[in-house]
Each structure stands twice: as structure tokens, then as C-alpha cells.
Amino acid sequence: MGFDEIIKAVRVQLKMTQEQLARGLNISFSTLNRWENGRTIPSKLAKMRLVEYCIQSDIDEAIILYLREL
């Protein structure tokens, strides 16, 4: 599973739009859109922030494990 698929799975599980998730992560919509469309990948800091957000949001543990491995 690639990062683009993981970020989409997180968003779908939370029933959020890209804009809503971007706001929750305190990043721009265009950044999230590029991640989800596989055009760019996040920095280590951004990945850690996403893991923390997923833990706080009760995301499926399997998704969190995938994120930590990337």
C-alpha cells in the first residue's frame, strides 16, 4: 500500500473531504491533494504529524502501522 492509498483510506475512514483533512492536519488543500494523487510524498515531520492525527482520531491500527513503516 502506497502513501497515496493510505492517505485516502484515512480520509475515507474519517468521512472527510480533502479540504477538511487538510485543515485538520494544518496543511494546504493542494499539499494533501498532491499526496493523495501520488505526485509528492510528505516529509518525515509531516508523516509523524499524520500518525499523531490518526491516533487521536481512532483510525484503524493497521493504517497507522502502514504509515509508521513508510
HELIX and SHEET records of a PDB file:
HELIX    1   1 PHE A    3  LEU A   14  1                                  12    
HELIX    2   2 GLN A   18  LEU A   25  1                                   8    
HELIX    3   3 PHE A   29  GLU A   36  1                                   8    
HELIX    4   4 LYS A   44  GLN A   56  1                                  13    
HELIX    5   5 GLU A   61  GLU A   69  1                                   9    
END                                                                             
